Amino acid sequence: MLDAIEPEPVASLHPLDLAALGAKPGEVVTVESRRGKIALYARADAGTPRGAIFIPFCYYEAAATS
């Protein structure tokens, strides 16, 4: 069911953070931590706090941990 709603992995960022990175919604962004990195589609979401990135954890192909 989730694949029908959201078939591709996404990273939600506040629109101002996305703009500061020079990225636009729908573009691929790379998120990196000490555990690795993944590439996902960017989503502008004003509900995501500034300085935070929300990545749903339901995508096997884009598993992310903090």
mmCIF file as gemmi writes it, N, C-alpha and C atoms, coordinates in Angstrom:
data_model
loop_
_atom_site.group_PDB
_atom_site.id
_atom_site.type_symbol
_atom_site.label_atom_id
_atom_site.label_alt_id
_atom_site.label_comp_id
_atom_site.label_asym_id
_atom_site.label_entity_id
_atom_site.label_seq_id
_atom_site.pdbx_PDB_ins_code
_atom_site.Cartn_x
_atom_site.Cartn_y
_atom_site.Cartn_z
_atom_site.occupancy
_atom_site.B_iso_or_equiv
_atom_site.pdbx_formal_charge
_atom_site.auth_seq_id
_atom_site.auth_asym_id
_atom_site.pdbx_PDB_model_num
ATOM 1 N N . MET Axp A 1 ? 0.815 -1.192 0 1 0 ? 1 A 1
ATOM 2 C CA . MET Axp A 1 ? 0 0 0 1 0 ? 1 A 1
ATOM 3 C C . MET Axp A 1 ? 0.866 1.266 0 1 0 ? 1 A 1
ATOM 4 N N . LEU Axp A 2 ? 1.92 1.259 0.814 1 0 ? 2 A 1
ATOM 5 C CA . LEU Axp A 2 ? 2.771 2.448 0.874 1 0 ? 2 A 1
ATOM 6 C C . LEU Axp A 2 ? 3.444 2.729 -0.462 1 0 ? 2 A 1
ATOM 7 N N . ASP Axp A 3 ? 3.827 1.682 -1.173 1 0 ? 3 A 1
ATOM 8 C CA . ASP Axp A 3 ? 4.466 1.882 -2.476 1 0 ? 3 A 1
ATOM 9 C C . ASP Axp A 3 ? 3.541 2.597 -3.448 1 0 ? 3 A 1
ATOM 10 N N . ALA Axp A 4 ? 2.257 2.384 -3.342 1 0 ? 4 A 1
ATOM 11 C CA . ALA Axp A 4 ? 1.3 3.058 -4.231 1 0 ? 4 A 1
ATOM 12 C C . ALA Axp A 4 ? 1.213 4.544 -3.901 1 0 ? 4 A 1
ATOM 13 N N . ILE Axp A 5 ? 1.347 4.886 -2.631 1 0 ? 5 A 1
ATOM 14 C CA . ILE Axp A 5 ? 1.256 6.287 -2.202 1 0 ? 5 A 1
ATOM 15 C C . ILE Axp A 5 ? 2.566 7.023 -2.449 1 0 ? 5 A 1
ATOM 16 N N . GLU Axp A 6 ? 3.663 6.398 -2.115 1 0 ? 6 A 1
ATOM 17 C CA . GLU Axp A 6 ? 4.997 7.019 -2.198 1 0 ? 6 A 1
ATOM 18 C C . GLU Axp A 6 ? 5.972 5.978 -2.724 1 0 ? 6 A 1
ATOM 19 N N . PRO Axp A 7 ? 6.074 5.807 -4.052 1 0 ? 7 A 1
ATOM 20 C CA . PRO Axp A 7 ? 6.885 4.718 -4.598 1 0 ? 7 A 1
ATOM 21 C C . PRO Axp A 7 ? 8.399 4.911 -4.506 1 0 ? 7 A 1
ATOM 22 N N . GLU Axp A 8 ? 8.86 6.123 -4.31 1 0 ? 8 A 1
ATOM 23 C CA . GLU Axp A 8 ? 10.301 6.388 -4.256 1 0 ? 8 A 1
ATOM 24 C C . GLU Axp A 8 ? 10.685 6.933 -2.884 1 0 ? 8 A 1
ATOM 25 N N . PRO Axp A 9 ? 11.885 6.604 -2.402 1 0 ? 9 A 1
ATOM 26 C CA . PRO Axp A 9 ? 12.33 7.146 -1.115 1 0 ? 9 A 1
ATOM 27 C C . PRO Axp A 9 ? 12.56 8.648 -1.211 1 0 ? 9 A 1
ATOM 28 N N . VAL Axp A 10 ? 12.175 9.353 -0.146 1 0 ? 10 A 1
ATOM 29 C CA . VAL Axp A 10 ? 12.294 10.814 -0.124 1 0 ? 10 A 1
ATOM 30 C C . VAL Axp A 10 ? 12.956 11.29 1.161 1 0 ? 10 A 1
ATOM 31 N N . ALA Axp A 11 ? 13.506 12.482 1.088 1 0 ? 11 A 1
ATOM 32 C CA . ALA Axp A 11 ? 14.035 13.179 2.256 1 0 ? 11 A 1
ATOM 33 C C . ALA Axp A 11 ? 13.297 14.508 2.348 1 0 ? 11 A 1
ATOM 34 N N . SER Axp A 12 ? 12.598 14.719 3.445 1 0 ? 12 A 1
ATOM 35 C CA . SER Axp A 12 ? 11.858 15.967 3.636 1 0 ? 12 A 1
ATOM 36 C C . SER Axp A 12 ? 12.73 16.967 4.382 1 0 ? 12 A 1
ATOM 37 N N . LEU Axp A 13 ? 12.833 18.171 3.809 1 0 ? 13 A 1
ATOM 38 C CA . LEU Axp A 13 ? 13.606 19.255 4.402 1 0 ? 13 A 1
ATOM 39 C C . LEU Axp A 13 ? 12.75 20.515 4.412 1 0 ? 13 A 1
ATOM 40 N N . HIS Axp A 14 ? 13.035 21.389 5.349 1 0 ? 14 A 1
ATOM 41 C CA . HIS Axp A 14 ? 12.368 22.695 5.354 1 0 ? 14 A 1
ATOM 42 C C . HIS Axp A 14 ? 12.731 23.413 4.047 1 0 ? 14 A 1
ATOM 43 N N . PRO Axp A 15 ? 11.794 24.118 3.433 1 0 ? 15 A 1
ATOM 44 C CA . PRO Axp A 15 ? 12.087 24.791 2.16 1 0 ? 15 A 1
ATOM 45 C C . PRO Axp A 15 ? 13.3 25.721 2.2 1 0 ? 15 A 1
ATOM 46 N N . LEU Axp A 16 ? 13.524 26.398 3.314 1 0 ? 16 A 1
ATOM 47 C CA . LEU Axp A 16 ? 14.689 27.291 3.407 1 0 ? 16 A 1
ATOM 48 C C . LEU Axp A 16 ? 15.996 26.5 3.454 1 0 ? 16 A 1
ATOM 49 N N . ASP Axp A 17 ? 15.986 25.345 4.116 1 0 ? 17 A 1
ATOM 50 C CA . ASP Axp A 17 ? 17.179 24.49 4.142 1 0 ? 17 A 1
ATOM 51 C C . ASP Axp A 17 ? 17.458 23.929 2.757 1 0 ? 17 A 1
ATOM 52 N N . LEU Axp A 18 ? 16.404 23.54 2.06 1 0 ? 18 A 1
ATOM 53 C CA . LEU Axp A 18 ? 16.564 23.011 0.705 1 0 ? 18 A 1
ATOM 54 C C . LEU Axp A 18 ? 17.16 24.082 -0.206 1 0 ? 18 A 1
ATOM 55 N N . ALA Axp A 19 ? 16.655 25.302 -0.1 1 0 ? 19 A 1
ATOM 56 C CA . ALA Axp A 19 ? 17.181 26.405 -0.907 1 0 ? 19 A 1
ATOM 57 C C . ALA Axp A 19 ? 18.635 26.709 -0.549 1 0 ? 19 A 1
ATOM 58 N N . ALA Axp A 20 ? 18.969 26.635 0.733 1 0 ? 20 A 1
ATOM 59 C CA . ALA Axp A 20 ? 20.349 26.901 1.166 1 0 ? 20 A 1
ATOM 60 C C . ALA Axp A 20 ? 21.316 25.873 0.59 1 0 ? 20 A 1
ATOM 61 N N . LEU Axp A 21 ? 20.824 24.667 0.334 1 0 ? 21 A 1
ATOM 62 C CA . LEU Axp A 21 ? 21.66 23.633 -0.272 1 0 ? 21 A 1
ATOM 63 C C . LEU Axp A 21 ? 21.757 23.785 -1.789 1 0 ? 21 A 1
ATOM 64 N N . GLY Axp A 22 ? 20.943 24.683 -2.334 1 0 ? 22 A 1
ATOM 65 C CA . GLY Axp A 22 ? 20.938 24.872 -3.783 1 0 ? 22 A 1
ATOM 66 C C . GLY Axp A 22 ? 20.174 23.779 -4.504 1 0 ? 22 A 1
ATOM 67 N N . ALA Axp A 23 ? 19.277 23.111 -3.794 1 0 ? 23 A 1
ATOM 68 C CA . ALA Axp A 23 ? 18.496 22.017 -4.381 1 0 ? 23 A 1
ATOM 69 C C . ALA Axp A 23 ? 17.039 22.43 -4.517 1 0 ? 23 A 1
ATOM 70 N N . LYS Axp A 24 ? 16.349 21.732 -5.389 1 0 ? 24 A 1
ATOM 71 C CA . LYS Axp A 24 ? 14.931 21.977 -5.617 1 0 ? 24 A 1
ATOM 72 C C . LYS Axp A 24 ? 14.155 20.697 -5.317 1 0 ? 24 A 1
ATOM 73 N N . PRO Axp A 25 ? 12.874 20.838 -4.956 1 0 ? 25 A 1
ATOM 74 C CA . PRO Axp A 25 ? 12.06 19.648 -4.73 1 0 ? 25 A 1
ATOM 75 C C . PRO Axp A 25 ? 12.082 18.731 -5.957 1 0 ? 25 A 1
ATOM 76 N N . GLY Axp A 26 ? 12.203 17.449 -5.703 1 0 ? 26 A 1
ATOM 77 C CA . GLY Axp A 26 ? 12.239 16.468 -6.782 1 0 ? 26 A 1
ATOM 78 C C . GLY Axp A 26 ? 13.629 16.108 -7.241 1 0 ? 26 A 1
ATOM 79 N N . GLU Axp A 27 ? 14.611 16.931 -6.912 1 0 ? 27 A 1
ATOM 80 C CA . GLU Axp A 27 ? 15.995 16.605 -7.264 1 0 ? 27 A 1
ATOM 81 C C . GLU Axp A 27 ? 16.542 15.57 -6.288 1 0 ? 27 A 1
ATOM 82 N N . VAL Axp A 28 ? 17.553 14.853 -6.723 1 0 ? 28 A 1
ATOM 83 C CA . VAL Axp A 28 ? 18.187 13.862 -5.862 1 0 ? 28 A 1
ATOM 84 C C . VAL Axp A 28 ? 19.206 14.566 -4.962 1 0 ? 28 A 1
ATOM 85 N N . VAL Axp A 29 ? 19.111 14.291 -3.672 1 0 ? 29 A 1
ATOM 86 C CA . VAL Axp A 29 ? 20.071 14.808 -2.698 1 0 ? 29 A 1
ATOM 87 C C . VAL Axp A 29 ? 20.735 13.615 -2.014 1 0 ? 29 A 1
ATOM 88 N N . THR Axp A 30 ? 21.943 13.802 -1.555 1 0 ? 30 A 1
ATOM 89 C CA . THR Axp A 30 ? 22.656 12.755 -0.824 1 0 ? 30 A 1
ATOM 90 C C . THR Axp A 30 ? 22.711 13.137 0.64 1 0 ? 30 A 1
ATOM 91 N N . VAL Axp A 31 ? 22.297 12.229 1.486 1 0 ? 31 A 1
ATOM 92 C CA . VAL Axp A 31 ? 22.321 12.429 2.932 1 0 ? 31 A 1
ATOM 93 C C . VAL Axp A 31 ? 23.396 11.5 3.479 1 0 ? 31 A 1
ATOM 94 N N . GLU Axp A 32 ? 24.302 12.067 4.279 1 0 ? 32 A 1
ATOM 95 C CA . GLU Axp A 32 ? 25.429 11.284 4.78 1 0 ? 32 A 1
ATOM 96 C C . GLU Axp A 32 ? 25.546 11.43 6.286 1 0 ? 32 A 1
ATOM 97 N N . SER Axp A 33 ? 25.824 10.321 6.946 1 0 ? 33 A 1
ATOM 98 C CA . SER Axp A 33 ? 26.107 10.314 8.381 1 0 ? 33 A 1
ATOM 99 C C . SER Axp A 33 ? 27.342 9.453 8.605 1 0 ? 33 A 1
ATOM 100 N N . ARG Axp A 34 ? 27.708 9.27 9.831 1 0 ? 34 A 1
ATOM 101 C CA . ARG Axp A 34 ? 28.881 8.435 10.125 1 0 ? 34 A 1
ATOM 102 C C . ARG Axp A 34 ? 28.633 6.969 9.757 1 0 ? 34 A 1
ATOM 103 N N . ARG Axp A 35 ? 27.385 6.596 9.531 1 0 ? 35 A 1
ATOM 104 C CA . ARG Axp A 35 ? 27.043 5.213 9.189 1 0 ? 35 A 1
ATOM 105 C C . ARG Axp A 35 ? 26.946 4.954 7.694 1 0 ? 35 A 1
ATOM 106 N N . GLY Axp A 36 ? 27.045 6.006 6.89 1 0 ? 36 A 1
ATOM 107 C CA . GLY Axp A 36 ? 26.962 5.812 5.445 1 0 ? 36 A 1
ATOM 108 C C . GLY Axp A 36 ? 26.228 6.947 4.772 1 0 ? 36 A 1
ATOM 109 N N . LYS Axp A 37 ? 25.892 6.737 3.502 1 0 ? 37 A 1
ATOM 110 C CA . LYS Axp A 37 ? 25.159 7.765 2.777 1 0 ? 37 A 1
ATOM 111 C C . LYS Axp A 37 ? 24.157 7.121 1.836 1 0 ? 37 A 1
ATOM 112 N N . ILE Axp A 38 ? 23.089 7.872 1.562 1 0 ? 38 A 1
ATOM 113 C CA . ILE Axp A 38 ? 22.045 7.428 0.649 1 0 ? 38 A 1
ATOM 114 C C . ILE Axp A 38 ? 21.613 8.605 -0.21 1 0 ? 38 A 1
ATOM 115 N N . ALA Axp A 39 ? 21.131 8.315 -1.388 1 0 ? 39 A 1
ATOM 116 C CA . ALA Axp A 39 ? 20.605 9.336 -2.299 1 0 ? 39 A 1
ATOM 117 C C . ALA Axp A 39 ? 19.093 9.164 -2.374 1 0 ? 39 A 1
ATOM 118 N N . LEU Axp A 40 ? 18.377 10.273 -2.179 1 0 ? 40 A 1
ATOM 119 C CA . LEU Axp A 40 ? 16.917 10.262 -2.173 1 0 ? 40 A 1
ATOM 120 C C . LEU Axp A 40 ? 16.399 11.488 -2.899 1 0 ? 40 A 1
ATOM 121 N N . TYR Axp A 41 ? 15.118 11.458 -3.207 1 0 ? 41 A 1
ATOM 122 C CA . TYR Axp A 41 ? 14.481 12.628 -3.804 1 0 ? 41 A 1
ATOM 123 C C . TYR Axp A 41 ? 14.155 13.636 -2.709 1 0 ? 41 A 1
ATOM 124 N N . ALA Axp A 42 ? 14.42 14.904 -2.976 1 0 ? 42 A 1
ATOM 125 C CA . ALA Axp A 42 ? 14.163 15.963 -2.006 1 0 ? 42 A 1
ATOM 126 C C . ALA Axp A 42 ? 12.699 16.382 -2.033 1 0 ? 42 A 1
ATOM 127 N N . ARG Axp A 43 ? 12.177 16.63 -0.862 1 0 ? 43 A 1
ATOM 128 C CA . ARG Axp A 43 ? 10.825 17.15 -0.729 1 0 ? 43 A 1
ATOM 129 C C . ARG Axp A 43 ? 10.871 18.376 0.18 1 0 ? 43 A 1
ATOM 130 N N . ALA Axp A 44 ? 10.279 19.476 -0.273 1 0 ? 44 A 1
ATOM 131 C CA . ALA Axp A 44 ? 10.159 20.665 0.562 1 0 ? 44 A 1
ATOM 132 C C . ALA Axp A 44 ? 8.951 20.472 1.473 1 0 ? 44 A 1
ATOM 133 N N . ASP Axp A 45 ? 9.176 20.604 2.774 1 0 ? 45 A 1
ATOM 134 C CA . ASP Axp A 45 ? 8.106 20.404 3.749 1 0 ? 45 A 1
ATOM 135 C C . ASP Axp A 45 ? 8.276 21.417 4.874 1 0 ? 45 A 1
ATOM 136 N N . ALA Axp A 46 ? 7.402 22.412 4.887 1 0 ? 46 A 1
ATOM 137 C CA . ALA Axp A 46 ? 7.485 23.463 5.905 1 0 ? 46 A 1
ATOM 138 C C . ALA Axp A 46 ? 7.259 22.915 7.313 1 0 ? 46 A 1
ATOM 139 N N . GLY Axp A 47 ? 6.692 21.71 7.422 1 0 ? 47 A 1
ATOM 140 C CA . GLY Axp A 47 ? 6.479 21.096 8.724 1 0 ? 47 A 1
ATOM 141 C C . GLY Axp A 47 ? 7.724 20.437 9.293 1 0 ? 47 A 1
ATOM 142 N N . THR Axp A 48 ? 8.762 20.284 8.473 1 0 ? 48 A 1
ATOM 143 C CA . THR Axp A 48 ? 10.027 19.736 8.958 1 0 ? 48 A 1
ATOM 144 C C . THR Axp A 48 ? 10.814 20.88 9.604 1 0 ? 48 A 1
ATOM 145 N N . PRO Axp A 49 ? 11.251 20.721 10.852 1 0 ? 49 A 1
ATOM 146 C CA . PRO Axp A 49 ? 11.988 21.805 11.511 1 0 ? 49 A 1
ATOM 147 C C . PRO Axp A 49 ? 13.267 22.171 10.754 1 0 ? 49 A 1
ATOM 148 N N . ARG Axp A 50 ? 13.62 23.449 10.814 1 0 ? 50 A 1
ATOM 149 C CA . ARG Axp A 50 ? 14.878 23.907 10.213 1 0 ? 50 A 1
ATOM 150 C C . ARG Axp A 50 ? 16.027 23.108 10.798 1 0 ? 50 A 1
ATOM 151 N N . GLY Axp A 51 ? 16.947 22.7 9.944 1 0 ? 51 A 1
ATOM 152 C CA . GLY Axp A 51 ? 18.121 21.959 10.387 1 0 ? 51 A 1
ATOM 153 C C . GLY Axp A 51 ? 17.903 20.467 10.541 1 0 ? 51 A 1
ATOM 154 N N . ALA Axp A 52 ? 16.681 19.996 10.284 1 0 ? 52 A 1
ATOM 155 C CA . ALA Axp A 52 ? 16.384 18.567 10.404 1 0 ? 52 A 1
ATOM 156 C C . ALA Axp A 52 ? 16.054 17.992 9.028 1 0 ? 52 A 1
ATOM 157 N N . ILE Axp A 53 ? 16.232 16.701 8.897 1 0 ? 53 A 1
ATOM 158 C CA . ILE Axp A 53 ? 15.844 15.977 7.69 1 0 ? 53 A 1
ATOM 159 C C . ILE Axp A 53 ? 15 14.8 8.145 1 0 ? 53 A 1
ATOM 160 N N . PHE Axp A 54 ? 13.835 14.631 7.529 1 0 ? 54 A 1
ATOM 161 C CA . PHE Axp A 54 ? 13 13.48 7.842 1 0 ? 54 A 1
ATOM 162 C C . PHE Axp A 54 ? 13.066 12.498 6.685 1 0 ? 54 A 1
ATOM 163 N N . ILE Axp A 55 ? 13.449 11.264 7.005 1 0 ? 55 A 1
ATOM 164 C CA . ILE Axp A 55 ? 13.513 10.192 6.017 1 0 ? 55 A 1
ATOM 165 C C . ILE Axp A 55 ? 12.656 9.048 6.531 1 0 ? 55 A 1
ATOM 166 N N . PRO Axp A 56 ? 11.569 8.726 5.837 1 0 ? 56 A 1
ATOM 167 C CA . PRO Axp A 56 ? 10.771 7.572 6.273 1 0 ? 56 A 1
ATOM 168 C C . PRO Axp A 56 ? 11.633 6.31 6.273 1 0 ? 56 A 1
ATOM 169 N N . PHE Axp A 57 ? 11.415 5.454 7.224 1 0 ? 57 A 1
ATOM 170 C CA . PHE Axp A 57 ? 12.256 4.268 7.359 1 0 ? 57 A 1
ATOM 171 C C . PHE Axp A 57 ? 11.635 3.031 6.715 1 0 ? 57 A 1
ATOM 172 N N . CYS Axp A 58 ? 10.638 3.213 5.873 1 0 ? 58 A 1
ATOM 173 C CA . CYS Axp A 58 ? 9.934 2.062 5.282 1 0 ? 58 A 1
ATOM 174 C C . CYS Axp A 58 ? 10.526 1.611 3.938 1 0 ? 58 A 1
ATOM 175 N N . TYR Axp A 59 ? 11.604 2.231 3.486 1 0 ? 59 A 1
ATOM 176 C CA . TYR Axp A 59 ? 12.17 1.879 2.186 1 0 ? 59 A 1
ATOM 177 C C . TYR Axp A 59 ? 13.395 0.99 2.362 1 0 ? 59 A 1
ATOM 178 N N . TYR Axp A 60 ? 13.272 -0.257 1.942 1 0 ? 60 A 1
ATOM 179 C CA . TYR Axp A 60 ? 14.386 -1.187 2.041 1 0 ? 60 A 1
ATOM 180 C C . TYR Axp A 60 ? 15.591 -0.695 1.253 1 0 ? 60 A 1
ATOM 181 N N . GLU Axp A 61 ? 15.34 -0.147 0.044 1 0 ? 61 A 1
ATOM 182 C CA . GLU Axp A 61 ? 16.436 0.287 -0.824 1 0 ? 61 A 1
ATOM 183 C C . GLU Axp A 61 ? 17.102 1.569 -0.355 1 0 ? 61 A 1
ATOM 184 N N . ALA Axp A 62 ? 16.515 2.241 0.629 1 0 ? 62 A 1
ATOM 185 C CA . ALA Axp A 62 ? 17.101 3.481 1.152 1 0 ? 62 A 1
ATOM 186 C C . ALA Axp A 62 ? 17.025 3.478 2.672 1 0 ? 62 A 1
ATOM 187 N N . ALA Axp A 63 ? 17.438 2.406 3.265 1 0 ? 63 A 1
ATOM 188 C CA . ALA Axp A 63 ? 17.401 2.3 4.731 1 0 ? 63 A 1
ATOM 189 C C . ALA Axp A 63 ? 18.345 3.337 5.332 1 0 ? 63 A 1
ATOM 190 N N . ALA Axp A 64 ? 17.848 4.048 6.302 1 0 ? 64 A 1
ATOM 191 C CA . ALA Axp A 64 ? 18.652 5.091 6.95 1 0 ? 64 A 1
ATOM 192 C C . ALA Axp A 64 ? 18.568 4.914 8.459 1 0 ? 64 A 1
ATOM 193 N N . THR Axp A 65 ? 19.7 5.061 9.124 1 0 ? 65 A 1
ATOM 194 C CA . THR Axp A 65 ? 19.736 5.05 10.582 1 0 ? 65 A 1
ATOM 195 C C . THR Axp A 65 ? 20.579 6.222 11.02 1 0 ? 65 A 1
ATOM 196 N N . SER Axp A 66 ? 20.341 6.676 12.206 1 0 ? 66 A 1
ATOM 197 C CA . SER Axp A 66 ? 21.112 7.836 12.7 1 0 ? 66 A 1
ATOM 198 C C . SER Axp A 66 ? 22.365 7.406 13.402 1 0 ? 66 A 1
